Amino acid sequence: MKKAAEHHPHHGHTMADKHMEHHNHPISLRGPKVHVKAVIKKVEDDVNHHGVGHMHFLIGDLELISIEGADPSIVWKDEAFCAVRYGDQMGLSERIEGLKEGEPIEMQGEYIDKNHAYHTIGNPGDPVLHFTHHPVGFVIYGGKRYE
């Protein structure tokens, strides 16, 4: 019998149904790991959060390539909010240049389902794809892989 998803003790979102190596990382929210292909729906202004840059954008028409740590049914295919950290040793080394609405993108990171994602600037409650850099995730855009 599969273990039911637990909730993070502080943030409240769905945690993975098993412990994974990346959960030991200090910025992990203990979510399941997903790999998706999608289309960029909206590119928002970058945000500086605690001195670190974050690119904010919405993706839609998600195609789930793989999931680890949860049932595939938790992934909402319509839309997800992405916050991509860059410019420090914990995020991408560089900003992803030239993001455009309507363009395809491929990403891997932690998934926080829409019922448990907390609201932030730019995200009124969509699911969140987070931790899209090493050691968990990556972004492929315009033929370039960012980790």
C-alpha positions in Angstrom: 0.0 0.0 0.0 1.4 3.4 -1.0 2.1 5.9 1.8 -0.2 9.0 1.7 1.4 12.3 1.1 2.4 14.2 4.2 2.4 18.0 4.7 5.5 20.1 5.5 5.3 21.1 9.2 5.9 24.8 8.5 4.8 25.5 5.0 1.8 23.1 4.8 2.2 22.0 1.2 2.3 18.4 0.1 5.5 16.5 0.7 6.8 13.6 -1.3 5.5 10.2 -0.3 9.1 9.1 0.4 12.4 10.7 1.5 14.6 11.7 -1.4 18.2 12.7 -1.4 17.4 16.3 -2.4 15.2 16.8 0.7 18.5 17.2 2.7 19.3 20.4 0.8 18.6 23.6 2.8 16.2 25.1 0.2 14.2 21.9 -0.4 10.5 22.1 0.4 10.4 18.3 0.5 8.2 18.0 -2.5 8.1 15.4 -5.2 10.4 15.8 -8.2 8.7 16.3 -11.6 10.1 16.6 -15.1 7.8 18.5 -17.5 7.6 20.0 -21.0 5.4 23.0 -21.2 4.7 26.3 -23.0 5.5 29.7 -21.5 2.2 31.5 -20.8 3.4 34.7 -19.1 6.8 36.2 -18.3 6.8 38.4 -15.2 9.4 40.8 -13.9 12.3 39.3 -11.9 12.1 39.5 -8.2 15.0 40.0 -5.7 14.3 37.8 -2.7 16.8 38.0 0.1 19.4 39.4 -2.2 19.0 36.7 -4.8 17.4 37.0 -8.3 14.3 34.9 -9.2 12.7 34.8 -12.6 9.0 34.4 -12.4 6.8 33.0 -15.2 3.8 30.9 -15.8 3.8 27.7 -17.8 0.9 25.9 -19.3 -0.1 22.8 -21.3 2.2 20.7 -19.0 3.3 17.3 -20.3 4.5 15.2 -17.5 7.6 13.3 -18.5 8.3 11.8 -15.0 7.5 12.1 -11.4 9.2 10.7 -8.3 7.7 10.8 -4.9 4.0 11.2 -5.6 1.2 10.0 -7.8 1.1 11.6 -11.3 -2.5 12.6 -10.6 -1.4 15.5 -8.4 0.2 17.4 -11.3 -2.2 20.0 -12.7 -1.7 20.1 -16.4 -3.2 23.6 -17.1 -0.8 25.9 -15.4 2.1 26.2 -13.0 4.0 29.1 -11.5 7.8 28.9 -11.8 10.3 30.8 -9.6 13.8 30.2 -11.0 16.6 31.2 -8.7 19.8 32.6 -10.3 23.0 34.5 -9.6 24.3 32.6 -6.6 25.8 29.2 -5.7 22.4 27.7 -4.9 20.6 28.7 -8.1 21.4 28.9 -11.8 24.7 30.6 -12.4 23.1 32.9 -15.0 19.7 34.3 -15.9 17.8 32.6 -18.7 17.8 35.2 -21.4 15.0 35.7 -23.9 12.1 33.9 -22.3 9.1 34.5 -24.6 5.4 33.7 -24.2 4.3 30.9 -26.5 7.8 29.2 -26.5 8.4 25.6 -25.4 10.4 25.0 -22.2 11.5 21.8 -20.4 12.0 21.8 -16.6 12.7 19.6 -13.6 12.2 20.6 -10.0 10.1 20.2 -6.9 6.3 20.3 -7.4 4.0 22.0 -4.9 0.4 21.2 -5.9 -2.2 24.0 -6.3 -4.1 23.0 -3.1 -0.9 23.5 -1.0 1.0 26.2 -2.8 1.3 29.4 -0.7 0.5 32.7 -2.3 3.3 35.0 -3.3 3.9 38.1 -5.4 3.0 37.0 -8.9 1.3 33.7 -7.8 -2.3 33.9 -6.6 -2.4 30.2 -6.0 -1.2 28.1 -9.0 0.9 25.0 -8.4 4.6 25.9 -8.1 7.6 24.4 -9.8 10.5 25.2 -7.5 14.2 24.1 -7.1 14.7 24.1 -10.8 18.5 23.9 -10.5 21.2 21.6 -9.1 21.2 19.2 -7.4 17.5 18.5 -8.3 16.4 20.3 -11.4 17.3 22.0 -14.6 15.7 24.2 -17.3 16.1 23.6 -21.1 15.2 26.6 -23.1 16.2 27.7 -26.6 18.4 24.6 -27.0 20.4 25.5 -23.9 20.4 23.5 -20.6 20.6 25.6 -17.4 21.5 23.9 -14.1 
